[in-house]
Amino acid sequence: MAYGSLRGDSIETPGGTFIPVPFSVAGPLSDTITVSLSGNELVVGESGIYQITISINAEATADPDPDQPYLTAIITVNGLPIFGDITTIFKIANRSSSTFVVQAALAAGDEVGVSIITDFPALGYMNRSLTIVQLSN
């Protein structure tokens, strides 16, 4: 079975365009999952059906906003939305954490990552993880 994970704990503040979520710690990794050159994606070594899990914790803003600011994240494959559309976009509300799970067919060499955006400049995030597990060939 193939598996791999990335995690990070630095405080990040995304802007008004989607940018890759940075990770700083890799592992555990099986023999067929590697980390991309940027360090922000997991690269699958063999084609198959994979379960992809992303978890992100929103950093609380200094002053709670009555409009509840949020972050928007999306799982990406080779830098594009995983299913070619916005079905994998998920919102992370201020002062909360969110986890999103999908199952998808991936080809050998695909790079799986996460991108994030916000319209609320004061809202950042920290403590995040990306995990992939191969379910079948």
N, CA, C and O atoms as CSV, one atom per row, in Angstrom:
chain,resi,resn,atom,element,x,y,z
A,1,MET,N,N,0.850,-1.182,0.000
A,1,MET,CA,C,0.000,0.000,0.000
A,1,MET,C,C,0.894,1.245,0.000
A,1,MET,O,O,1.895,1.304,0.715
A,2,ALA,N,N,0.518,2.230,-0.809
A,2,ALA,CA,C,1.263,3.487,-0.883
A,2,ALA,C,C,0.618,4.511,0.052
A,2,ALA,O,O,-0.605,4.568,0.178
A,3,TYR,N,N,1.452,5.312,0.702
A,3,TYR,CA,C,0.955,6.362,1.595
A,3,TYR,C,C,2.004,7.439,1.729
A,3,TYR,O,O,3.188,7.209,1.486
A,4,GLY,N,N,1.554,8.618,2.119
A,4,GLY,CA,C,2.484,9.710,2.345
A,4,GLY,C,C,1.791,10.869,3.020
A,4,GLY,O,O,0.572,11.011,2.939
A,5,SER,N,N,2.576,11.698,3.688
A,5,SER,CA,C,1.993,12.856,4.361
A,5,SER,C,C,2.984,14.008,4.422
A,5,SER,O,O,4.201,13.821,4.400
A,6,LEU,N,N,2.420,15.194,4.500
A,6,LEU,CA,C,3.167,16.425,4.717
A,6,LEU,C,C,2.456,17.194,5.820
A,6,LEU,O,O,1.242,17.073,5.982
A,7,ARG,N,N,3.205,17.979,6.573
A,7,ARG,CA,C,2.561,18.841,7.565
A,7,ARG,C,C,3.391,20.102,7.751
A,7,ARG,O,O,4.560,20.158,7.369
A,8,GLY,N,N,2.772,21.099,8.336
A,8,GLY,CA,C,3.450,22.358,8.592
A,8,GLY,C,C,2.801,23.073,9.754
A,8,GLY,O,O,1.626,22.852,10.047
A,9,ASP,N,N,3.566,23.940,10.425
A,9,ASP,CA,C,3.017,24.643,11.579
A,9,ASP,C,C,3.320,26.131,11.588
A,9,ASP,O,O,2.948,26.825,12.534
A,10,SER,N,N,3.992,26.643,10.547
A,10,SER,CA,C,4.256,28.076,10.505
A,10,SER,C,C,2.955,28.835,10.269
A,10,SER,O,O,2.011,28.298,9.691
A,11,ILE,N,N,2.912,30.072,10.715
A,11,ILE,CA,C,1.728,30.904,10.484
A,11,ILE,C,C,1.852,31.516,9.096
A,11,ILE,O,O,2.863,32.141,8.775
A,12,GLU,N,N,0.831,31.338,8.282
A,12,GLU,CA,C,0.815,31.828,6.910
A,12,GLU,C,C,-0.396,32.727,6.710
A,12,GLU,O,O,-1.442,32.513,7.324
A,13,THR,N,N,-0.255,33.729,5.856
A,13,THR,CA,C,-1.364,34.626,5.541
A,13,THR,C,C,-1.516,34.680,4.025
A,13,THR,O,O,-0.732,35.338,3.341
A,14,PRO,N,N,-2.528,33.986,3.501
A,14,PRO,CA,C,-2.716,33.993,2.045
A,14,PRO,C,C,-3.286,35.326,1.566
A,14,PRO,O,O,-3.742,36.140,2.368
A,15,GLY,N,N,-3.256,35.534,0.283
A,15,GLY,CA,C,-3.786,36.770,-0.293
A,15,GLY,C,C,-5.047,36.518,-1.087
A,15,GLY,O,O,-5.788,35.571,-0.824
A,16,GLY,N,N,-5.283,37.385,-2.069
A,16,GLY,CA,C,-6.505,37.348,-2.857
A,16,GLY,C,C,-6.453,36.458,-4.075
A,16,GLY,O,O,-7.397,36.449,-4.865
A,17,THR,N,N,-5.360,35.695,-4.257
A,17,THR,CA,C,-5.287,34.711,-5.336
A,17,THR,C,C,-4.829,33.384,-4.740
A,17,THR,O,O,-4.117,33.360,-3.737
A,18,PHE,N,N,-5.241,32.282,-5.361
A,18,PHE,CA,C,-4.849,30.971,-4.858
A,18,PHE,C,C,-3.329,30.829,-4.910
A,18,PHE,O,O,-2.703,31.090,-5.938
A,19,ILE,N,N,-2.744,30.409,-3.780
A,19,ILE,CA,C,-1.319,30.119,-3.703
A,19,ILE,C,C,-1.147,28.761,-3.031
A,19,ILE,O,O,-1.983,28.376,-2.213
A,20,PRO,N,N,-0.081,28.025,-3.356
A,20,PRO,CA,C,0.133,26.724,-2.720
A,20,PRO,C,C,0.331,26.855,-1.201
A,20,PRO,O,O,0.962,27.794,-0.716
A,21,VAL,N,N,-0.221,25.899,-0.483
A,21,VAL,CA,C,-0.020,25.815,0.965
A,21,VAL,C,C,1.379,25.239,1.190
A,21,VAL,O,O,1.693,24.175,0.658
A,22,PRO,N,N,2.226,25.925,1.972
A,22,PRO,CA,C,3.569,25.397,2.219
A,22,PRO,C,C,3.581,24.374,3.360
A,22,PRO,O,O,2.863,24.507,4.351
A,23,PHE,N,N,4.408,23.366,3.187
A,23,PHE,CA,C,4.595,22.341,4.215
A,23,PHE,C,C,6.079,22.298,4.560
A,23,PHE,O,O,6.919,22.659,3.736
A,24,SER,N,N,6.407,21.853,5.784
A,24,SER,CA,C,7.803,21.855,6.201
A,24,SER,C,C,8.300,20.499,6.676
A,24,SER,O,O,9.509,20.303,6.804
A,25,VAL,N,N,7.397,19.557,6.941
A,25,VAL,CA,C,7.801,18.251,7.452
A,25,VAL,C,C,7.164,17.166,6.586
A,25,VAL,O,O,5.952,17.170,6.370
A,26,ALA,N,N,7.978,16.246,6.095
A,26,ALA,CA,C,7.475,15.132,5.290
A,26,ALA,C,C,7.482,13.855,6.110
A,26,ALA,O,O,8.340,13.657,6.970
A,27,GLY,N,N,6.506,12.987,5.830
A,27,GLY,CA,C,6.526,11.644,6.382
A,27,GLY,C,C,5.444,11.388,7.392
A,27,GLY,O,O,4.875,12.289,8.008
A,28,PRO,N,N,5.196,10.115,7.525
A,28,PRO,CA,C,5.890,9.007,6.877
A,28,PRO,C,C,5.538,8.898,5.395
A,28,PRO,O,O,4.488,9.359,4.946
A,29,LEU,N,N,6.449,8.274,4.653
A,29,LEU,CA,C,6.274,8.067,3.216
A,29,LEU,C,C,6.571,6.616,2.872
A,29,LEU,O,O,7.534,6.040,3.378
A,30,SER,N,N,5.746,6.020,2.011
A,30,SER,CA,C,6.061,4.682,1.508
A,30,SER,C,C,7.065,4.819,0.364
A,30,SER,O,O,7.420,5.933,-0.022
A,31,ASP,N,N,7.517,3.705,-0.171
A,31,ASP,CA,C,8.520,3.725,-1.238
A,31,ASP,C,C,8.017,4.373,-2.520
A,31,ASP,O,O,8.821,4.865,-3.311
A,32,THR,N,N,6.697,4.386,-2.745
A,32,THR,CA,C,6.171,4.889,-4.016
A,32,THR,C,C,5.567,6.283,-3.927
A,32,THR,O,O,4.978,6.760,-4.897
A,33,ILE,N,N,5.701,6.946,-2.784
A,33,ILE,CA,C,5.240,8.328,-2.626
A,33,ILE,C,C,6.467,9.173,-2.285
A,33,ILE,O,O,7.220,8.841,-1.370
A,34,THR,N,N,6.662,10.260,-3.020
A,34,THR,CA,C,7.795,11.143,-2.766
A,34,THR,C,C,7.283,12.573,-2.586
A,34,THR,O,O,6.099,12.852,-2.779
A,35,VAL,N,N,8.184,13.457,-2.219
A,35,VAL,CA,C,7.850,14.865,-2.047
A,35,VAL,C,C,8.349,15.622,-3.280
A,35,VAL,O,O,9.447,15.363,-3.772
A,36,SER,N,N,7.538,16.553,-3.773
A,36,SER,CA,C,7.913,17.350,-4.949
A,36,SER,C,C,9.137,18.208,-4.660
A,36,SER,O,O,9.536,18.370,-3.507
A,37,LEU,N,N,9.724,18.750,-5.710
A,37,LEU,CA,C,10.900,19.613,-5.548
A,37,LEU,C,C,10.604,20.833,-4.688
A,37,LEU,O,O,11.474,21.294,-3.950
A,38,SER,N,N,9.372,21.368,-4.775
A,38,SER,CA,C,9.016,22.540,-3.965
A,38,SER,C,C,8.813,22.165,-2.499
A,38,SER,O,O,8.887,23.025,-1.621
A,39,GLY,N,N,8.559,20.882,-2.234
A,39,GLY,CA,C,8.286,20.431,-0.869
A,39,GLY,C,C,6.838,20.595,-0.460
A,39,GLY,O,O,6.480,20.295,0.678
A,40,ASN,N,N,5.996,21.068,-1.372
A,40,ASN,CA,C,4.602,21.366,-1.025
A,40,ASN,C,C,3.594,20.397,-1.618
A,40,ASN,O,O,2.391,20.571,-1.421
A,41,GLU,N,N,4.055,19.373,-2.342
A,41,GLU,CA,C,3.151,18.385,-2.923
A,41,GLU,C,C,3.696,16.987,-2.682
A,41,GLU,O,O,4.894,16.790,-2.483
A,42,LEU,N,N,2.781,16.020,-2.706
A,42,LEU,CA,C,3.164,14.617,-2.677
A,42,LEU,C,C,3.048,14.089,-4.099
A,42,LEU,O,O,2.072,14.378,-4.792
A,43,VAL,N,N,4.042,13.312,-4.540
A,43,VAL,CA,C,4.071,12.772,-5.897
A,43,VAL,C,C,3.800,11.270,-5.824
A,43,VAL,O,O,4.511,10.534,-5.141
A,44,VAL,N,N,2.765,10.827,-6.535
A,44,VAL,CA,C,2.425,9.400,-6.531
A,44,VAL,C,C,3.296,8.674,-7.545
A,44,VAL,O,O,3.508,9.165,-8.654
A,45,GLY,N,N,3.796,7.513,-7.167
A,45,GLY,CA,C,4.693,6.747,-8.020
A,45,GLY,C,C,3.996,5.717,-8.878
A,45,GLY,O,O,4.585,5.193,-9.823
A,46,GLU,N,N,2.731,5.418,-8.556
A,46,GLU,CA,C,2.000,4.463,-9.375
A,46,GLU,C,C,0.538,4.872,-9.469
A,46,GLU,O,O,-0.028,5.442,-8.536
A,47,SER,N,N,-0.054,4.572,-10.610
A,47,SER,CA,C,-1.454,4.921,-10.837
A,47,SER,C,C,-2.357,4.102,-9.928
A,47,SER,O,O,-2.039,2.967,-9.574
A,48,GLY,N,N,-3.494,4.697,-9.552
A,48,GLY,CA,C,-4.453,3.987,-8.708
A,48,GLY,C,C,-5.493,4.931,-8.152
A,48,GLY,O,O,-5.551,6.111,-8.499
A,49,ILE,N,N,-6.313,4.376,-7.279
A,49,ILE,CA,C,-7.323,5.157,-6.568
A,49,ILE,C,C,-6.737,5.519,-5.209
A,49,ILE,O,O,-6.259,4.654,-4.475
A,50,TYR,N,N,-6.782,6.817,-4.882
A,50,TYR,CA,C,-6.185,7.318,-3.646
A,50,TYR,C,C,-7.224,8.079,-2.828
A,50,TYR,O,O,-8.135,8.704,-3.371
A,51,GLN,N,N,-7.061,8.010,-1.521
A,51,GLN,CA,C,-7.828,8.876,-0.624
A,51,GLN,C,C,-6.911,10.019,-0.226
A,51,GLN,O,O,-5.788,9.802,0.229
A,52,ILE,N,N,-7.402,11.241,-0.404
A,52,ILE,CA,C,-6.625,12.450,-0.130
A,52,ILE,C,C,-7.321,13.204,0.999
A,52,ILE,O,O,-8.517,13.483,0.918
A,53,THR,N,N,-6.581,13.530,2.039
A,53,THR,CA,C,-7.130,14.246,3.187
A,53,THR,C,C,-6.303,15.493,3.433
A,53,THR,O,O,-5.075,15.435,3.497
A,54,ILE,N,N,-6.985,16.620,3.571
A,54,ILE,CA,C,-6.311,17.869,3.923
A,54,ILE,C,C,-6.976,18.410,5.186
A,54,ILE,O,O,-8.200,18.373,5.319
A,55,SER,N,N,-6.172,18.904,6.097
A,55,SER,CA,C,-6.676,19.512,7.328
A,55,SER,C,C,-5.939,20.827,7.537
A,55,SER,O,O,-4.712,20.876,7.457
A,56,ILE,N,N,-6.695,21.900,7.809
A,56,ILE,CA,C,-6.106,23.229,8.002
A,56,ILE,C,C,-6.789,23.905,9.185
A,56,ILE,O,O,-8.013,23.858,9.307
A,57,ASN,N,N,-6.004,24.534,10.055
A,57,ASN,CA,C,-6.529,25.282,11.195
A,57,ASN,C,C,-6.405,26.769,10.921
A,57,ASN,O,O,-5.306,27.272,10.690
A,58,ALA,N,N,-7.533,27.479,10.945
A,58,ALA,CA,C,-7.515,28.926,10.767
A,58,ALA,C,C,-6.980,29.580,12.030
A,58,ALA,O,O,-7.355,29.211,13.143
A,59,GLU,N,N,-6.099,30.555,11.844
A,59,GLU,CA,C,-5.558,31.313,12.965
A,59,GLU,C,C,-6.578,32.388,13.318
A,59,GLU,O,O,-7.033,33.117,12.437
A,60,ALA,N,N,-6.931,32.493,14.553
A,60,ALA,CA,C,-7.918,33.487,14.974
A,60,ALA,C,C,-7.407,34.892,14.725
A,60,ALA,O,O,-6.258,35.205,15.036
A,61,THR,N,N,-8.256,35.736,14.168
A,61,THR,CA,C,-7.881,37.135,14.000
A,61,THR,C,C,-7.912,37.807,15.361
A,61,THR,O,O,-8.558,37.316,16.286
A,62,ALA,N,N,-7.222,38.919,15.485
A,62,ALA,CA,C,-7.145,39.619,16.765
A,62,ALA,C,C,-8.522,40.082,17.234
A,62,ALA,O,O,-8.842,39.990,18.420
A,63,ASP,N,N,-9.322,40.570,16.319
A,63,ASP,CA,C,-10.674,41.012,16.664
A,63,ASP,C,C,-11.672,40.166,15.902
A,63,ASP,O,O,-11.704,40.206,14.672
A,64,PRO,N,N,-12.485,39.400,16.609
A,64,PRO,CA,C,-13.472,38.572,15.908
A,64,PRO,C,C,-14.326,39.433,14.979
A,64,PRO,O,O,-14.776,40.515,15.357
A,65,ASP,N,N,-14.538,38.949,13.789
A,65,ASP,CA,C,-15.308,39.673,12.786
A,65,ASP,C,C,-16.742,39.157,12.796
A,65,ASP,O,O,-16.958,37.951,12.676
A,66,PRO,N,N,-17.716,40.034,12.936
A,66,PRO,CA,C,-19.100,39.560,12.965
A,66,PRO,C,C,-19.508,38.882,11.656
A,66,PRO,O,O,-20.467,38.110,11.627
A,67,ASP,N,N,-18.785,39.169,10.582
A,67,ASP,CA,C,-19.096,38.526,9.305
A,67,ASP,C,C,-18.391,37.181,9.153
A,67,ASP,O,O,-18.476,36.553,8.098
A,68,GLN,N,N,-17.696,36.734,10.201
A,68,GLN,CA,C,-16.974,35.465,10.202
A,68,GLN,C,C,-16.117,35.278,8.948
A,68,GLN,O,O,-16.524,34.583,8.017
A,69,PRO,N,N,-14.946,35.887,8.923
A,69,PRO,CA,C,-14.060,35.691,7.773
A,69,PRO,C,C,-13.682,34.224,7.617
A,69,PRO,O,O,-13.738,33.451,8.574
A,70,TYR,N,N,-13.305,33.858,6.427
A,70,TYR,CA,C,-12.947,32.467,6.169
A,70,TYR,C,C,-11.838,32.383,5.135
A,70,TYR,O,O,-11.589,33.319,4.375
A,71,LEU,N,N,-11.180,31.232,5.133
A,71,LEU,CA,C,-10.195,30.875,4.122
A,71,LEU,C,C,-10.884,29.925,3.150
A,71,LEU,O,O,-11.803,29.206,3.544
A,72,THR,N,N,-10.468,29.907,1.916
A,72,THR,CA,C,-10.975,28.958,0.938
A,72,THR,C,C,-9.800,28.130,0.457
A,72,THR,O,O,-8.797,28.681,0.005
A,73,ALA,N,N,-9.910,26.807,0.550
A,73,ALA,CA,C,-8.831,25.914,0.127
A,73,ALA,C,C,-9.350,24.946,-0.931
A,73,ALA,O,O,-10.548,24.674,-1.011
A,74,ILE,N,N,-8.430,24.435,-1.736
A,74,ILE,CA,C,-8.785,23.466,-2.770
A,74,ILE,C,C,-7.648,22.467,-2.936
A,74,ILE,O,O,-6.474,22.838,-2.913
A,75,ILE,N,N,-8.004,21.200,-3.102
A,75,ILE,CA,C,-7.014,20.164,-3.383
A,75,ILE,C,C,-6.641,20.274,-4.855
A,75,ILE,O,O,-7.510,20.425,-5.714
A,76,THR,N,N,-5.350,20.199,-5.139
A,76,THR,CA,C,-4.886,20.321,-6.520
A,76,THR,C,C,-4.119,19.077,-6.961
A,76,THR,O,O,-3.510,18.384,-6.146
A,77,VAL,N,N,-4.160,18.810,-8.255
A,77,VAL,CA,C,-3.322,17.787,-8.879
A,77,VAL,C,C,-2.601,18.476,-10.024
A,77,VAL,O,O,-3.231,19.019,-10.932
A,78,ASN,N,N,-1.289,18.451,-9.974
A,78,ASN,CA,C,-0.458,19.127,-10.976
A,78,ASN,C,C,-0.808,20.610,-11.083
A,78,ASN,O,O,-0.773,21.189,-12.169
A,79,GLY,N,N,-1.149,21.225,-9.933
A,79,GLY,CA,C,-1.405,22.655,-9.860
A,79,GLY,C,C,-2.811,23.089,-10.223
A,79,GLY,O,O,-3.122,24.278,-10.148
A,80,LEU,N,N,-3.675,22.151,-10.617
A,80,LEU,CA,C,-5.046,22.480,-11.016
A,80,LEU,C,C,-6.038,21.829,-10.068
A,80,LEU,O,O,-5.697,20.837,-9.425
A,81,PRO,N,N,-7.276,22.360,-9.958
A,81,PRO,CA,C,-8.283,21.721,-9.101
A,81,PRO,C,C,-8.409,20.237,-9.444
A,81,PRO,O,O,-8.428,19.870,-10.619
A,82,ILE,N,N,-8.494,19.390,-8.426
A,82,ILE,CA,C,-8.401,17.947,-8.606
A,82,ILE,C,C,-9.397,17.380,-9.609
A,82,ILE,O,O,-9.041,16.491,-10.382
A,83,PHE,N,N,-10.618,17.862,-9.617
A,83,PHE,CA,C,-11.600,17.325,-10.556
A,83,PHE,C,C,-11.872,18.305,-11.698
A,83,PHE,O,O,-12.859,18.161,-12.420
A,84,GLY,N,N,-11.003,19.294,-11.862
A,84,GLY,CA,C,-11.139,20.244,-12.946
A,84,GLY,C,C,-12.205,21.295,-12.721
A,84,GLY,O,O,-12.528,22.068,-13.624
A,85,ASP,N,N,-12.752,21.323,-11.514
A,85,ASP,CA,C,-13.796,22.305,-11.201
A,85,ASP,C,C,-13.712,22.680,-9.730
A,85,ASP,O,O,-12.719,22.379,-9.067
A,86,ILE,N,N,-14.734,23.328,-9.221
A,86,ILE,CA,C,-14.691,23.825,-7.838
A,86,ILE,C,C,-15.359,22.896,-6.832
A,86,ILE,O,O,-15.658,23.319,-5.716
A,87,THR,N,N,-15.600,21.636,-7.201
A,87,THR,CA,C,-16.271,20.723,-6.266
A,87,THR,C,C,-15.428,20.388,-5.045
A,87,THR,O,O,-15.957,19.873,-4.060
A,88,THR,N,N,-14.136,20.666,-5.087
A,88,THR,CA,C,-13.300,20.362,-3.920
A,88,THR,C,C,-12.914,21.609,-3.138
A,88,THR,O,O,-12.047,21.543,-2.267
A,89,ILE,N,N,-13.540,22.742,-3.429
A,89,ILE,CA,C,-13.290,23.942,-2.626
A,89,ILE,C,C,-13.962,23.773,-1.271
A,89,ILE,O,O,-15.114,23.344,-1.194
A,90,PHE,N,N,-13.247,24.109,-0.203
A,90,PHE,CA,C,-13.878,24.087,1.107
A,90,PHE,C,C,-13.479,25.313,1.901
A,90,PHE,O,O,-12.391,25.860,1.722
A,91,LYS,N,N,-14.368,25.735,2.776
A,91,LYS,CA,C,-14.192,26.949,3.570
A,91,LYS,C,C,-13.711,26.586,4.972
A,91,LYS,O,O,-14.156,25.603,5.565
A,92,ILE,N,N,-12.791,27.402,5.489
A,92,ILE,CA,C,-12.301,27.240,6.852
A,92,ILE,C,C,-12.622,28.537,7.576
A,92,ILE,O,O,-12.028,29.579,7.302
A,93,ALA,N,N,-13.559,28.461,8.494
A,93,ALA,CA,C,-14.020,29.651,9.209
A,93,ALA,C,C,-12.979,30.117,10.222
A,93,ALA,O,O,-12.166,29.330,10.706
A,94,ASN,N,N,-13.023,31.423,10.535
A,94,ASN,CA,C,-12.184,32.009,11.561
A,94,ASN,C,C,-12.330,31.214,12.862
A,94,ASN,O,O,-13.436,30.845,13.257
A,95,ARG,N,N,-11.210,30.962,13.510
A,95,ARG,CA,C,-11.177,30.263,14.798
A,95,ARG,C,C,-11.671,28.820,14.725
A,95,ARG,O,O,-12.264,28.320,15.681
A,96,SER,N,N,-11.433,28.158,13.615
A,96,SER,CA,C,-11.846,26.753,13.511
A,96,SER,C,C,-10.850,25.985,12.650
A,96,SER,O,O,-9.944,26.566,12.052
A,97,SER,N,N,-11.033,24.683,12.601
A,97,SER,CA,C,-10.236,23.854,11.700
A,97,SER,C,C,-11.195,23.060,10.833
A,97,SER,O,O,-12.324,22.775,11.234
A,98,SER,N,N,-10.736,22.707,9.645
A,98,SER,CA,C,-11.559,21.942,8.719
A,98,SER,C,C,-10.735,20.829,8.113
A,98,SER,O,O,-9.532,20.970,7.892
A,99,THR,N,N,-11.403,19.716,7.848
A,99,THR,CA,C,-10.794,18.584,7.171
A,99,THR,C,C,-11.660,18.251,5.976
A,99,THR,O,O,-12.888,18.276,6.063
A,100,PHE,N,N,-11.025,17.941,4.862
A,100,PHE,CA,C,-11.737,17.611,3.640
A,100,PHE,C,C,-11.111,16.342,3.081
A,100,PHE,O,O,-9.888,16.222,3.021
A,101,VAL,N,N,-11.952,15.393,2.671
A,101,VAL,CA,C,-11.482,14.097,2.177
A,101,VAL,C,C,-12.119,13.809,0.824
A,101,VAL,O,O,-13.328,13.976,0.660
A,102,VAL,N,N,-11.314,13.377,-0.147
A,102,VAL,CA,C,-11.834,12.927,-1.438
A,102,VAL,C,C,-11.118,11.637,-1.832
A,102,VAL,O,O,-10.034,11.330,-1.338
A,103,GLN,N,N,-11.743,10.904,-2.719
A,103,GLN,CA,C,-11.108,9.754,-3.341
A,103,GLN,C,C,-11.033,10.057,-4.828
A,103,GLN,O,O,-12.002,10.536,-5.416
A,104,ALA,N,N,-9.881,9.779,-5.441
A,104,ALA,CA,C,-9.696,10.127,-6.843
A,104,ALA,C,C,-8.714,9.181,-7.510
A,104,ALA,O,O,-7.825,8.624,-6.865
A,105,ALA,N,N,-8.892,9.011,-8.814
A,105,ALA,CA,C,-7.936,8.255,-9.612
A,105,ALA,C,C,-6.760,9.177,-9.923
A,105,ALA,O,O,-6.947,10.284,-10.428
A,106,LEU,N,N,-5.554,8.718,-9.619
A,106,LEU,CA,C,-4.338,9.483,-9.897
A,106,LEU,C,C,-3.422,8.653,-10.782
A,106,LEU,O,O,-3.397,7.425,-10.693
A,107,ALA,N,N,-2.673,9.333,-11.633
A,107,ALA,CA,C,-1.712,8.669,-12.505
A,107,ALA,C,C,-0.313,8.796,-11.923
A,107,ALA,O,O,-0.020,9.737,-11.185
A,108,ALA,N,N,0.542,7.849,-12.257
A,108,ALA,CA,C,1.937,7.908,-11.804
A,108,ALA,C,C,2.532,9.251,-12.206
A,108,ALA,O,O,2.404,9.677,-13.354
A,109,GLY,N,N,3.180,9.910,-11.259
A,109,GLY,CA,C,3.795,11.209,-11.508
A,109,GLY,C,C,2.934,12.391,-11.119
A,109,GLY,O,O,3.423,13.521,-11.089
A,110,ASP,N,N,1.649,12.160,-10.817
A,110,ASP,CA,C,0.790,13.268,-10.396
A,110,ASP,C,C,1.291,13.869,-9.089
A,110,ASP,O,O,1.708,13.151,-8.180
A,111,GLU,N,N,1.243,15.196,-9.009
A,111,GLU,CA,C,1.634,15.924,-7.800
A,111,GLU,C,C,0.377,16.441,-7.115
A,111,GLU,O,O,-0.377,17.219,-7.699
A,112,VAL,N,N,0.152,16.011,-5.881
A,112,VAL,CA,C,-1.041,16.383,-5.121
A,112,VAL,C,C,-0.662,17.438,-4.093
A,112,VAL,O,O,0.263,17.241,-3.305
A,113,GLY,N,N,-1.377,18.558,-4.103
A,113,GLY,CA,C,-1.109,19.635,-3.156
A,113,GLY,C,C,-2.390,20.328,-2.748
A,113,GLY,O,O,-3.489,19.822,-2.978
A,114,VAL,N,N,-2.237,21.490,-2.142
A,114,VAL,CA,C,-3.374,22.284,-1.691
A,114,VAL,C,C,-3.064,23.740,-1.989
A,114,VAL,O,O,-1.933,24.187,-1.802
A,115,SER,N,N,-4.060,24.479,-2.452
A,115,SER,CA,C,-3.914,25.921,-2.628
A,115,SER,C,C,-4.962,26.618,-1.784
A,115,SER,O,O,-6.004,26.042,-1.469
A,116,ILE,N,N,-4.681,27.873,-1.415
A,116,ILE,CA,C,-5.557,28.584,-0.482
A,116,ILE,C,C,-5.645,30.058,-0.870
A,116,ILE,O,O,-4.732,30.612,-1.483
A,117,ILE,N,N,-6.765,30.681,-0.499
A,117,ILE,CA,C,-7.041,32.084,-0.820
A,117,ILE,C,C,-7.923,32.650,0.295
A,117,ILE,O,O,-8.605,31.896,0.989
A,118,THR,N,N,-7.911,33.971,0.467
A,118,THR,CA,C,-8.860,34.615,1.379
A,118,THR,C,C,-9.081,36.055,0.940
A,118,THR,O,O,-8.192,36.695,0.380
A,119,ASP,N,N,-10.284,36.549,1.207
A,119,ASP,CA,C,-10.608,37.961,0.974
A,119,ASP,C,C,-10.446,38.769,2.259
A,119,ASP,O,O,-10.761,39.959,2.295
A,120,PHE,N,N,-9.950,38.112,3.319
A,120,PHE,CA,C,-9.814,38.742,4.632
A,120,PHE,C,C,-8.332,38.778,4.994
A,120,PHE,O,O,-7.825,37.821,5.579
A,121,PRO,N,N,-7.618,39.867,4.659
A,121,PRO,CA,C,-6.160,39.918,4.805
A,121,PRO,C,C,-5.632,39.617,6.209
A,121,PRO,O,O,-4.493,39.172,6.347
A,122,ALA,N,N,-6.416,39.844,7.234
A,122,ALA,CA,C,-5.930,39.596,8.596
A,122,ALA,C,C,-5.996,38.120,8.978
A,122,ALA,O,O,-5.399,37.720,9.977
A,123,LEU,N,N,-6.713,37.301,8.200
A,123,LEU,CA,C,-6.915,35.902,8.574
A,123,LEU,C,C,-5.821,35.021,7.979
A,123,LEU,O,O,-5.619,35.001,6.765
A,124,GLY,N,N,-5.127,34.302,8.836
A,124,GLY,CA,C,-4.094,33.374,8.400
A,124,GLY,C,C,-4.438,31.964,8.820
A,124,GLY,O,O,-5.554,31.683,9.256
A,125,TYR,N,N,-3.457,31.074,8.681
A,125,TYR,CA,C,-3.668,29.684,9.085
A,125,TYR,C,C,-2.350,29.106,9.569
A,125,TYR,O,O,-1.279,29.659,9.319
A,126,MET,N,N,-2.449,27.994,10.259
A,126,MET,CA,C,-1.281,27.280,10.750
A,126,MET,C,C,-1.645,25.802,10.848
A,126,MET,O,O,-2.691,25.407,10.332
A,127,ASN,N,N,-0.844,24.989,11.473
A,127,ASN,CA,C,-1.136,23.576,11.709
A,127,ASN,C,C,-1.982,22.950,10.607
A,127,ASN,O,O,-3.210,22.910,10.690
A,128,ARG,N,N,-1.302,22.464,9.578
A,128,ARG,CA,C,-2.006,21.836,8.471
A,128,ARG,C,C,-1.321,20.532,8.090
A,128,ARG,O,O,-0.150,20.312,8.399
A,129,SER,N,N,-2.082,19.665,7.406
A,129,SER,CA,C,-1.523,18.402,6.947
A,129,SER,C,C,-2.184,17.988,5.645
A,129,SER,O,O,-3.326,18.346,5.357
A,130,LEU,N,N,-1.438,17.232,4.877
A,130,LEU,CA,C,-1.901,16.623,3.624
A,130,LEU,C,C,-1.499,15.168,3.681
A,130,LEU,O,O,-0.329,14.855,3.902
A,131,THR,N,N,-2.456,14.267,3.483
A,131,THR,CA,C,-2.183,12.833,3.553
A,131,THR,C,C,-2.810,12.151,2.343
A,131,THR,O,O,-3.947,12.454,1.979
A,132,ILE,N,N,-2.082,11.236,1.721
A,132,ILE,CA,C,-2.676,10.421,0.678
A,132,ILE,C,C,-2.399,8.943,0.976
A,132,ILE,O,O,-1.324,8.572,1.446
A,133,VAL,N,N,-3.406,8.118,0.686
A,133,VAL,CA,C,-3.317,6.676,0.898
A,133,VAL,C,C,-3.885,5.994,-0.336
A,133,VAL,O,O,-4.989,6.316,-0.776
A,134,GLN,N,N,-3.134,5.051,-0.896
A,134,GLN,CA,C,-3.629,4.310,-2.056
A,134,GLN,C,C,-4.633,3.272,-1.601
A,134,GLN,O,O,-4.358,2.484,-0.696
A,135,LEU,N,N,-5.808,3.272,-2.234
A,135,LEU,CA,C,-6.858,2.319,-1.902
A,135,LEU,C,C,-6.833,1.106,-2.809
A,135,LEU,O,O,-7.120,-0.007,-2.369
A,136,SER,N,N,-6.489,1.314,-4.090
A,136,SER,CA,C,-6.392,0.190,-5.041
A,136,SER,C,C,-5.603,0.634,-6.254
A,136,SER,O,O,-5.312,1.818,-6.422
A,137,ASN,N,N,-5.255,-0.331,-7.106
A,137,ASN,CA,C,-4.520,-0.035,-8.331
A,137,ASN,C,C,-5.458,0.482,-9.400
A,137,ASN,O,O,-5.021,0.788,-10.509
